[in-house]
Amino acid sequence: MTASLRRFSQEFKDELCREVINTSKSIKDVATAYGVGPETLRNWLIKHREANGGTETELTLPERARLKELERENQELKAEALFLKKAAAYFAREQR
C-alpha cells in the first residue's frame, strides 16, 4: 500500500506552531485535532523556531501547569455563573 503525501501550506504549518507555542496544548493534542502526525508537527515546530530566531518563548512546565489550572478554574466559574443566572430566572418567574 502506498501512502499518499499530503502538502500543507506554510500558513497552515505556522498556525499550528503558534497554537502549540501560545496555548497550553501539547504537540500531540494539536496534531490529532488537525489530522497531522505528532512527529511532523514537532519537525515543523523546530523549523518554525529556527526561522523566527526563538523570539516566541515557550511556556515552562510550571507555567503550563498554572495555565491549565486557571483555565479549569475559569470553566468552573463560568458554569457557576450560568447556574446562578438560571436559578435567578427561575425564582423571578416563581415570584410572579
C-alpha positions in Angstrom: 0.0 0.0 0.0 1.4 3.4 -1.0 0.9 6.3 1.4 -0.1 9.5 -0.3 1.9 12.5 0.7 -0.1 15.5 1.7 1.1 19.0 1.2 0.4 21.7 3.7 0.8 25.4 3.1 3.3 27.3 5.2 0.5 29.4 6.7 -1.1 26.2 8.0 2.2 25.0 9.4 2.8 28.4 11.1 -0.7 28.5 12.6 -0.3 25.0 14.2 3.1 26.0 15.5 1.7 29.2 17.0 -1.1 27.2 18.6 1.4 24.9 20.3 3.6 27.8 21.5 0.8 30.2 22.6 -1.5 27.7 24.3 -1.2 25.0 26.9 -2.0 22.3 24.3 0.6 19.6 23.7 2.0 18.8 20.3 0.1 15.5 20.3 -3.2 17.3 21.1 -2.8 19.9 18.3 -1.6 17.3 15.8 -4.5 15.0 16.5 -7.0 17.9 16.3 -5.8 18.8 12.8 -5.1 15.3 11.5 -1.3 15.7 11.3 1.3 13.3 12.7 2.9 14.5 16.0 6.4 14.0 14.7 5.5 16.0 11.6 4.3 18.8 13.8 7.3 18.5 16.0 9.6 19.0 12.9 7.5 22.0 11.8 7.9 23.5 15.3 11.7 23.1 15.2 11.9 24.8 11.8 9.5 27.5 12.9 11.6 28.3 16.0 14.8 28.3 13.9 13.2 30.6 11.3 11.9 33.0 14.0 15.1 33.1 16.0 13.4 31.9 19.1 11.6 35.2 19.5 8.5 33.3 20.8 9.0 31.9 24.2 7.6 28.5 25.1 5.9 28.2 28.4 7.8 26.4 31.1 6.3 23.4 32.8 5.2 25.3 35.9 3.7 28.0 33.7 1.8 25.4 31.7 0.5 23.8 34.8 -0.6 27.1 36.2 -2.3 28.0 32.9 -4.2 24.7 32.9 -5.3 25.3 36.5 -6.5 28.8 35.6 -8.4 27.5 32.6 -10.1 24.8 34.7 -11.0 27.4 37.3 -12.3 29.8 34.7 -14.5 27.0 33.3 -15.9 26.2 36.7 -16.7 29.8 37.4 -18.5 30.2 34.1 -20.6 27.1 34.9 -21.4 28.5 38.4 -22.4 31.9 36.9 -24.7 30.1 34.3 -26.3 28.1 37.1 -26.9 31.2 39.2 -28.3 33.0 36.2 -30.8 30.2 35.6 -31.7 30.0 39.3 -32.3 33.7 39.4 -34.6 33.5 36.4 -36.5 30.5 37.9 -37.1 32.3 41.2 -38.1 35.5 39.4 -40.8 33.6 37.5 -41.9 31.9 40.7 -42.5 35.3 42.4 -45.0 36.5 39.8 
